[in-house]
Amino acid sequence: MLCGPCRLLRASVAPTAALAAALLSSLARCSLQEPKDQVASALSPYFGTKTRYEDVNPGLLSDPEAPQRDPELLEGSCTPVQLVALIRHGTRYPTAKQIRKLRQLHGMLQARGPGDDRPGNASDRGLGAALADWPLWYADWMDGQLVEKGRQDMRQLALRLASLFPALFSRENYSRLRLITSSKHRCVDSGAAFLRGLWEHYHPGLSPPDVSDMECGPPSINDKLMRFFDHCKKFLTEVERNATALYHVEAFKTGPEMQSILKKVAAVLQVPVNNLNADLIQVAFFTCSFDLAIRGVKSPWCDVFDIDDAKVLEYLNDLKQYWKRGYGYTINSRSSCTLFQDIFQHLDKAVEEKQRSQPVSSPIVLQFGHAETLLPLLSLMGYFKDKEPLTAYNYKEQIHRKFRSGHIVPYASNLIFVLYHCENAKTPQEEFQVQILLNEKVLPLAHSQETVSLYEDLKNHYKDILQSCQTSEECELPKVNSTSDEL
């Protein structure tokens, strides 16, 4: 057993039934085998938010449990005293909506007339016939659930972080871990898999018990932090439920780049072009990514597209993320202020405790969320902002853009704040320093491009967000002037 009880964060919602159901779901869906071989695909760099973590960190392909130590990480007289990590869930199944679209496309291929098939083997008969014969193994129950590969993502991330920061992830500190998660099963299950990875770190060679049997227990649920977007009325009204908010996404779907792909795919699959649309093309592209990420196979769906197609489809995905989660609308990022402030509250408390010569009460804070949790926060902090907005009409000009969601928030992506205490500091201000890591690589600071910051300097840079950004005010809908000119 792991030593001591885990101190869980107070959650806004922590239904025992939901946690139990998530754990049962985790057990029930473990039957699929792990991918046997790592399959490199030329399309992998363009899968957007469906990108595998190892495609962002290729060194993990050869040894996924070995820590990838960035040479810019502080060492020597500066000792890490706290780690606050925001972690996206691991690899997941398609959503039910995506599965329905794939089923529609698959049915369209199977419904083609006999004259549409060519005799001979799969390549001779045509790709459309090969895809019609390709097993459609996705089922409605999968609906975005974490897959076995996703559990592996989390377990291996835990092993790497524990090796990278051994003093923080010590056995003595385990009882002071703080874990919270989104209520979505894939996030709850990711937190559980991370804990199993830590068990392996502490007890090499021993099989971990079920999380429900660990003294630490599963992470607690707090959607107000991890799914802040669901609790922001202004975002829900002006972006999520606004039919015109994603104008550039819809315009790009009918633009020349996508229409060219539409005609090409119709010819390749031997189906009428009028039977296809941009959404079906996109789900076919994502199916290539799902088969690769979940099962480690390169399916015939990948053969439908070339790299030029992939770049266009990546841009379509990035347009959606930009306008719905990134810089497209101010409320996208401002709705994440509460989460940003929560991170600094942990850091502040650790600084205060060290200044009083007290042990840090929460040396490790782990928060499991979504790509939709990370992207607004990174935008709030000023990262990956291009000089010009991404639009439906500047695809070619944005080929070298900074905002590429697959390179920022792949599956299992992580944003980590590491607080250091520096013994040989010349001034009190230099005693506490911070580094930020994105996907285990030191992220240069947005305002200075330095790889380390004095803690007070970092707080001063984000002073407006920390002091003036109140979610209740940011998310409040503008009041409608009901004054009438009528007498």
N, C-alpha and C positions, 0 to 999 in steps of 0.2 A: 504493500500500500504506500501511496505517496504520503509524506509526512505532513500532518497538520491540516486543518480546514482551510479552504480557499476563501478569501474575503471577496465577495462578489459585490459589484457596484449595485446601488439601488436602481432598479429599473422602473421606468414609467409604467410598463406592462410586463408582468412576469408570470404568465399563466402556467401552472405546473402541467396542465394537460397538453399544452402546445409543445413543451419541452419533451414530454414523454412520447408524444406522437412523432416528433422529429427523430427521436432516438430509435423508435420502432421502425420508422421509415428507413433510417440508416441501415438497420440490420436486414430489412426485407429486400433491399436493393443492392446488396453486396454480391449477388450471384454472378454478375458478368465478370469475365476474366479481365485482367489488366492487359494493356497493349503489350504484345510480345516484342515488337521491334520498333525502333525509332525510324520513322519514314520521313525523309526530307522531301519537302515539296517546294517547287519553285514559287508556288503561290503563297506560301506561309507568311511572308512578310506583309501581306496585304489583307489579312483576315479581320482587321479592326478589333473590336472588343471580343471576338471569338478566337483570338490568337493564343497559342500555347505559351506558357511562361518560358519554356526552354528555347523558344524561338527569339525571345528578347535577351536571354542569357544563354548563348550557345554552349558555353563551357559546361553547363549542367548535363548536356547530352551524354558525355562520357562518364561523369561521376555526379549524379544528382544529389548526393548527400554531403559532398565536400564543400565547405564554405568558400565563397568567392570573395576573398578579402580585397577590398579596394585599397590601393596604396595610399590614398588620401585620408584614410581613417586615422584619427588621432591615437597616439599611444605614448608610452613613456610616463611622464609625470602627471598626465591628464588621465583620470580614471573614470570610466562610465559609471554613473550612479543611478540613472533611470533610462528606461527605454519605453517610449509610447509608440505603438504601432497600429496603423489603420490598414487592415488586410482585406482584399477582395476575396470572395469565396473561390474555391478551386474549380476545375473543369466541370461543366454541367451538361445535362441533356438539353436538347432544344425545348422551347416552350410548346405548349399544346397548340398555340396559334401557328407556330412555325411548322409543326408536324402536320397540321391540317392542310397547309399550303403545299407541303411536299407530297402529301397523299393526292392532292388535286393534280399536281404535275405528273406524278407517277401514273395516275389513272389515265391522264391524257395520252401518255406514251403507250400504255397498254391498249388503249382504244383505237390506235391507228389501224387502218385497214391492212389486210394481208399484202397488198401491193406495195405498201410502204417499206416492207422488210426486204433486205437483200439476202440472197442465199450465201451459204458459207459460214465461216466462223464469225465471232463477235465483231472483229474489226471489219470484215468484209460486209457484214449485214448492216453495219452502220452503228453509230454510237447510240442513237435513239433506241434501237432494238436491244442493245446491250444493257442500257439503263432500265428498260422495261423488265428485263430479266433479273436485274440486280435486286437482291432482297431488301424490301422496305421493313426494316426491323424496329423502327421507332414506334412506340405505342403512346396513347394519350396519358397514361399514368405517369410517364416520365416527367412531363411538364416542368422543366427547369430544375429537376432534382440534381443533387451532387452525384457524380459518377465515381466509380472506384479510382479512376485516374485522378479525380479531384481530391479524394482522400489522400492519395499518394502525394499530390502537390503540397498539401498542408503538412503531412507528416515529415516530408523532406525539408520543407521550409523551417519547421521547428528544429530539426536536427542541425541545420546549417546555422541558424541564429544562435542556438545554444553553444555551438562550437566557436562562433565568431565573438560572442560576448559571454565567456564562461563565468566571469565574476557575477554578472547579473542573473544568469540562468543557473545559479548554484542550487543545490538541494535545499539549503537553508532559506533561500528566497522563494521556494515554490509555494509555501503557505501564504505568501503575500502577493501572489499573482492576482491581478484583477482582469476579468474577462467579461466583455459584453458583446452582444450580437444583434443583428437584425432578426426579426421573427421568421424570416423565410427559412425553410428547411435547409436549403443549400448553405446558408450561413451558419445556422446552428450546428449542422453536421461538420462544417469546416472547422469550427472551434473545437468540436469533439475530436476530430482527426489530429488537430494540432496538439492537443493534450496527449494523445496516444504517441505522437512523435517524441514529446518530452519524456514520456515514460520510458521509451526505448533508449533515450539519451542517458537517463538515470539508471536503467536496468538493462544494459546490453545483453542480448541473447534471450531475454525473457519475453514471452508474449504479454502484451498489455491486457488488463482486464477491460470489461465493458466500462464505458465512461460513467454509467450510473452506479457502478460499484467502486469508483475511485472516491477517495475522501474529498478530493477537490470538487467533484461534481461538474456538471455541464455549465457552459457560459450562461449568463442571465440576459434576458431580452430587454432592449431599450430602443424602440423604433423612433422616438423623438430625436435621438442622436444619430442613429445609423440609417434611418429613412426620413430624414428631416424634410425632404421634398413632399412627402405625403401629408405633412402637417403645416404646410405653408399655403394659405388661402390664395395669396397673390400669384404664386407659381402655378397652382392648380387652375386658377381662372384664366390667367393671361398667357400661359404656355401649354400646360398639359391638356387642358380642355378647349383650347382656342384653335379653331379649324385653320386659321391663317398663320399661326405661329411658325409652322414649318413650311412656309411658302417656298423657300429655296430648295428644300428637299423634294417637294412635289414638282417644282419647275425643272429640276435636274433630271428627274425620272422621265420627263417628256422631251428633254433636250437632245441635241445631236449625238452626244457621246453615248448615252444610254440607248437611244434608238438604233444606233449602229450595232450595239451588242445584241439588241433584241432581234434584229434581222439575221444576224450571224447565227445566233443560237437556234432560231426557228429553222434555218437551213440545215444546221448540223443535226438537230433532233428530228428533222423531217415532219414538222408540224406547222400548221398555218400560223403566220406571224400574229394574226388577230386573236389567236387563242392564248398568247403570252402577254405578260405585262412585267413591269419593272420589279414588282414584289415577288413574282414567281422566279424571275431570273436571280434575284438576290437570295432567295431561299435555296435555290440550286447551288449557288456559290457557297453559302453557309453549310450546306450538307457536305460538301467537300471538306470544309474545316472541321465539322463535327465528327465525321468518320475518321479523320486524321487524329484529332485530339482525343477522342474517346476510345477508339479501337486500335489506333496506330496503323491504319491501313489507308492506302491511296486509292480511293474509289473511282469508278468511271466518271463520277460527277466532276472530278478535277480536270478530266480531259476535255470538258466542254469549253474551258476558258484558257486563254493564254495570259501572259503577264500584263499586256496592255489592257485587257479586259479587267484583270484583277485590280489594277491601279484605279480604273474608273469606279469599280464597285467599292473599293476601299474609300474613295472620296465620297460616294453616296452615303456610306455608313458614318464617315467623319462629319458630313454636313448635319446629319441628325444629331450627333453628339454635341457638335458645336452650338447648334441653335437651341437644343433642349437641355444641355448640361453644362455647356461652356460659356464662351464669351458672347454668344448671340444676344442674350438678354441679361441685364444686370441682376435680376432677381434669381437667376440660375445659381450664381455664386453667393450672393448675399444671404440666400436661404440657409447656407451652411455655416453662418457665423457662430451659432451655438456650439457646433462640433469643434470649430477652430478654438473657441474660447475654452471649451472643456479640456482640450489638449494642454493649453497653457496653464490652466488651473492645476493640473497634475504637476507640470514642471515647476510652477511657483511653490507648490507645497513641498516638493523635493528640495528646492533651494533653501526654503525656510528651515526645514528639518536639519539639513547639513550645517547651516549657519548656527544652529543651536546644539550642534554635536550629537544629534539624535540619528538613529537609523532611519533610512528612507522607508516610509510605511508601504509604499507601492513602487517597488523598483521596476516592475514590469506591468505595463497596461496594454492589453491586447483587445482590439476592437474589430469585429468581423462584419463587413458590409458588402457593398456592390460597386461596380464601375460607376454607377450613378451617385455613389457616396464620395468617391475619390475625385472624379473630374471637377465637380463644382468647387471642392476645397482647393484643388491645385489652381483653378482659375482665380479663386479668391486671393490666393497667395501670389498671383502674377506670373505663373509658369506657362510656357508653351503658347504665348500670345504672338500672333503674327501681325505684321504691320497693317495688313488689309484684312477685312473680314472674309471668311469663306462664304462664297455665294454660288448660285447655280450657274454663273456666267464667267467665272474666272478659274476654271479647273486647270488649264494649262499654266496659268501664272502661279498656282498654288502647288505645283508638283513638288517643290522643295519646302513645303510648309513645316512649321514646328508642331502644329496640332495634328498628330497622327495617333489616334486613340489606341491602336494595337501596340504601339511602342511605349505608350504611357500606362494603360490599364489592361494588360492581358489578364487571363485567368491567374489567380493567386498573386496579383500585383500587390505591392505593399509600400506604404509611405511611413517612414520611421524617423522619429525624433530621438536623438541620443543626447542626453545631458551629461556633461563631463564636469568633474571637480578637479581643478588643476592645483596641485600642492605648491608648486614653486611660482605661483602668480606674483607679479611685481606690484599689482594694484588690486584692490578688492573687486573692481569691475572685471578683471581678467580671471578671477577665481572660478567662475562658472561660464562654460562655453557650450555651444550646441552645434551638432551636425545633423543634416537632413539627408536621408537615404531614400531613393526611389528604386524599387526592385533590386535592393541590396547594393546599389551603387551610390556613392556620394553625389548629391544633387547640389550643384553650385547655387548659392543664394540668388534669388531673383533680382535683388536690388544691387548686389555688389559683384556677383560672379565669383566670390571667394568660397572656399570649401568649408570654412568654419566661421562662426560668429560668436562674439561675446553675447551672452544671454541677454543682457540689458540692451545691447544694440539691436538685437532681433526684435525684442518687445517694442522698442522705440519705433522701429520701421513699421510694425503692424499696429501702431498705437490706435489708429482710427478704428480698425476692426475690433481690437480688444476692448476699447472703451466706449465707442460710439455706435457700434452695430448691434442693435437690439432686435432679435428675431421677431418679437411681437409687433414692433413698429415696421420692420422691413416687409413682413408678410401681411400686413394689414391692407385690405383693399381700399383704394381711394374712395372717399365718400362722394356719393352722387349728389349734385346740387339739385334739390327738389323744389327750389324757389320757382314760382310760376309768375309769369307776367300778366296773367289774366286777372281781371278784377272780380 
